[in-house]
């Protein structure tokens, strides 16, 4: 097959690697609008089960990714001047720039043609291809050119957030909650190399405007946030995006879904097809899992004759796999949007419910009662099963009653 991938992120690069591994005769070109080496973002996270999947699909790239990743074992929450530690949490992080370099090098070694500095906004720019993969992000131009067909739907979250870096290297996944005169503001921080960490800062609209963050330049916002999170940063600076000269790039999260993922020989992958809230740390993982599935179904139904069937199977499998993750992401985002419901608990209890933020039952049970039920459920299999059974049913009931 002759295949064009639009977007040079992890999903497109990994897909091209896997498809080439299935059959080296595939003619694959990746088009990336930015120059080589240019990317946004700091570090990306993944978990042990994802590392196993990477080894299963391409041991060579998996080994290199693992060698260039950092690993943490604990979760830490700072609430005001109190610190709580949850032992046993395990995860990995790697710099986005480094991840892309690893995947690009591997793809090139297999014969993939990567063309930087070429922006593709319409399917008609790519004649002669058997398949065009739109992996150009949540704002996909290719998807938007046929948005009515795909049935694209977006919902904006309430809170404002900004992705930053810092020279403070965090050895645990760290949450910090600080109360200001205008409400709470918090961050998620994790190391992704020996020199840098990611630091995502989030707050409610009232806190965002009350602190004047909506009016500040990026430099002024960084200095303000360094003061707010001074106890966390230990004198280290926060780092913004180098391509920003005006206001800091605060945004609200857009949850994006599509009714269908393909239109003829055009198929969506990664954030172009779906987004999940950053607080569950699964965006890159899900995009690369899309790549795994799409490469496999194309291999199982080879040639253009099996393309329609393969794309339908890809959509069915991935939508099914995403259901529980998308539900967890919605509830995680809502937990932070309703932080004041939980922040008054003793820090160990608040941190315990932070770990339970994916639960569909949590929003409908008083936090103290939920904490006691959860502690009991951890001891009794029957109660744990009841909680898992009751949560989705209660959530659906409340949703039905809230409809006009």
N, C-alpha and C positions, 0 to 999 in steps of 0.2 A: 504493500500500500504506500501511497504518497500522502504524508501527513504533515500538516502545519499546526504548530502550537503557538498561540498568541499569549505572550506573557512569559517572562523568564524567571518566575518564582519557583519554590520547591516543588509544587505540584507538576508543572509542565516539564521541568528538568527530570524529575524522577519518573514520570510517565514515559518520557523519551528513552530513558535508560532501560526500563523494564520491557518496552516494546522491542527495542533493539536486541535485548537478551533473548526474547522469544524468537526473533527472526532477524538476522543481520541484514537481510535484503530490503527491509523497510527503509523508505526514503523519508527522513524526518528532519524538518527544519523548525527551529524555535526562534520566534521573533520577539525581541525585547526592546521597548522604546527607549530605555535609559542606556547610557554608555556602560561598557563592561566595568564591573566593580562598584557601580553606583547603586545604593539601595537605601531604604528607609528602615527604621526599627533598630532594636538593639539585640536582645537575645530572645530566643524562642525556647519553649519548654516541651519536653516529652517525657513519657513514663516507661518503666521497665518493659511492659507488654509491647509497646511500640518498638522498642529496640529489638525484641524477639522477631517481630514482623519484618523489620528491615533486614535482619540477618537471613530470614527465610527467603526474601525476594531478591536480594543482591548482597551477598556476604561481603564483597569487596568495599562497596560504599558504606555499608553498615559499620565495618571495622574502622574506617577512617572517621566517620561521624562520632563513634564512641571515643576514639582517641582524642578528639578535639572538643569533647564535652566536659562539663563539670557536673559533679553529682552532689546532691544534698540528702540528708537523712532525717532532718527534723523540721518542724514548723514552729515559728516563733511569732507571738502576738504581743505588741506593745500597746497598752491602753493607758493613756496618760503617763503616769510614772510607774506603772506596774507591768511586769513582764510574765508571760505564760509560755511554757514550752510544751509542745506535743511531740514526743519521741516516736520514731518509726516511720514518719513520712519520708518517702523516697522518690526522687525525681532527677531528671537530667536537664541541662540547658546548654545551648550552643549559640554563639554569635550568629545572627542572621547572615552577615556578610561572609563568615567562614563557611556556613552551611551551603550557601549558594556557590561559593568557589569550589567546594568539594564535589557538588553535584554537576556543575558545569564541566569540570575536568573529567569526571567519569563519563559523562555523556559524550564529550568530544572524543575521548579515547575509543568509544564504541562506534564512532562515525556519524554522530548527530551534528548537524550544521547549526550553529548558534549565531544569529545575526543581531548585533546590538545596534542601538540607535535607529531602529526602524519601528515606527508606530503604525499599527494596523487598526483601523476603525470600522472596516466594513468587509463582509465576506467577499465581495467582488474584487478586492485587492489581491485575492489568493486563488486565481484560476488554476485549474488543472490538478487540484488536490482531491484525493478521495475522502479525506476527513479533515475538518478544521476543529481544533480544540480551543475553546475560549477559556483561558486560565488567566485572564487579565484583571482579576480582582473584583471587589464588590461593586465598583463603578464601571464594570465591563462595558466598553463601547460596542463590542460585537453583540453582546446580549441586548443592549439598548436599541440596536438597529432592528431588532425583531422582538421588542419587549412585549407587545400585545400577544404574540404567539406563545412566548414562554410563561406568561401570566405572572410576571414579577411583582412581588408584594414586599414592602418594607415597613417596619415599625420602629420608630425612634425611641430610645430610652430617655429617661428623665435626667439622669446625672450627667455632669460634665467630667471629662477625663483627658489626660495628656500623657503621652509616652515620653519618658526621659531616660537618660543614662546617668551614671555616677561613677566616680573612681573608688567609692567605698565598695569593697568586695564582700558580699554577703555569703556566708557559708551555709545558711539555712534559708528556706523560703520564709520571708519575713513580712508580717503585716504590722503597720503602725497607724494608730488612730489618735488624732490630736483634736482637742476641743478648742475652738477659737470663740471670739466674741460673736461670731456670725454662724456658729454651728460647727459640726464635725467635718474634718477633712482627713483623708487616709491615703495610704499608699501600699502597693504590693512591690516587694523588692526581692531580687534573686540574682546571684552571680552567674555570669555566662562565660567568664574567662578568668585568668589570673589577675587581670587589671581592671575589669569593668563589670558593672551590674546594670540590670534593667530596673527602673523605678517608675511604676505607673501610679499617677496621682489622680484621685477621684473625689468629688464632693457633690453636694446637692445644688440645685440652681440658686437657692437662697444664700448658701455659703459662697458660691462662685461670684455672685454679684456683690454680696456684702463685703467680701475681701477686695473687691475692685479688680479681680482677675480678668474680667471681661474687657477692661480698658488698658491693661498693661502690655507693654512690649514683651517679647520673649525674655530678654535680659532682665527686665524688672520683675517679671513673674518668677524667674529662677531664683533671684535674690530673696524674694518674699518667701518662696517655698523652702529655701535653705534655712531661713530663720525658723519657720514653723516646724520643720523636721530636724532641727539642729541636734537634738539628743540622739536621733537615729543615725545621722550622717557623720558624726564625730569630726566635723570640720571639713569633710570632703565636699566638693562642689557637685551640683547637678548640671547636666549637660543637655542642651536642647539640640534641635535639628540645625545643621549647618546651612541649609538652604532657606531658612526663615529669617527675614530682616524686619518684619513687622510684629504683629501680635503673636503670642504663643498659640500653637495650633490645638487649642481645646476643641473637642467635639463631643457629641452625644452618640452613643453606639446605635448603629442601624442593624436590626435583625432582618435579614433578607431571605426570602424563600421564593421558589419558582414552582408553578404547577407542573410544568414539564421541563426536562433538561436537554432536549434535543429538538432540532428543527432541520429536517433533511440531513445533510452531512455536517451540520454544525452542532457541537455538543459542549455543554458547560461543565466546568470542573473547579473545585475549590471554592473560594469566596464568590466567584461569579455565579455559582449555583446555590450557595447557602452560607450564612454566617452564624457563628455561635459566640456568645458573649465572652470577652477576653478573660473574665474572672475564673473560667474553668480551664484555661491554658491548653486548649485543644485545637486551635485553628490550623496550625501547621500539620499536626498529626492527622486531622480529618482530611485535609487537602491531599496529603500523601496517600492516605487510604483510598481516596477517590482514584488516584493514579494507579494503585495496585489493582483495584477492581476493573477499571476500564481496560488496562493492558491485558488482564486475564481474559475477559469476555471477548475481546477482539481476537485474541489468540485462539480461543475455543471456537469461534465462528469466523474463520479466515476469509479474507477477500471482501470485495464490495458487495457480493451477493448476501453475505451474512451480516452486513453492517446494521441494517434496521433492527434485526433481532438482537444483536449485541448491545446496541445503544438502549433498547428497551430493558434488557436484563440489567445493564449497568444502573439505570435509573431506579429500577425496582429494588435491587439489592442495597444501593446506597441510601435511598429514602428510608427503607426499613431499618438499616443500621443506625441512622441518624435520629430516629424518633426519641429514644431515651436520652441521647446526648442533648438534643435541642430542648427537651423538657427540663433537664438539669440546668442548662444554661439560662433558660427563662427564670427559673426559681432562684438561681444564684444572683442574677441581676436584680431581681425584686428584693432579695435579702438586703442588698446594699442600698437600694432605694428606700427601704424601710429600716435603716440602721437604728434609728432612735427607739425602735421596739425592743432591741436587744442590747444596746450599748450600756444600759444601766445595770445589767447583771454583773455579778462578780466576774472578773476577767477570765478565770478558768471555765466558768459556765458559758460566758459569751463566746469564748474560743471553741468550746465544744459545739455550740449551735452554729458557729461559723463553718465548722466541718460538716454540719448537717444541712447547709443552706440549699442543697439540691433537692431536698425532700418536698414533695407536693403537700404533705400534711402539715409541715411546720407553720405556714402562714395562718392556719385556722385553729391552732391550739395555743393557749397562753404559754409564753416561753418557759416559765418556771416549771409548768406542768409537763411540757414537752421534754425538758431536760430530764425530769424524774422518770418519765416513761422510757426515754431513750436509754438511760442508765439501767433500768430494769430489763429492757429488751435485750441489752447486750449480755445479760446473764441467763435469760430464759428464751429458748428457741420458739416457744409458742407465741410469746409476746412480740418477738422479732417478726415472725410470720404475719401476725395480725397487723402490725404497723405497716408492713410492705403491702398487705392486701387492702387496708383501709385508706391509705394515703391517696392513691389515684382515684378511688371512688368518691371520696369526699371532695377532692378538687373538681371533679367533673360535675358533681351536684351543685357546688357553689357557683361554678361557671354558668351552668344552665339557669340558675335562679337570677344571676346578675344580668342576663341578656334582656334587652328591651322587648 
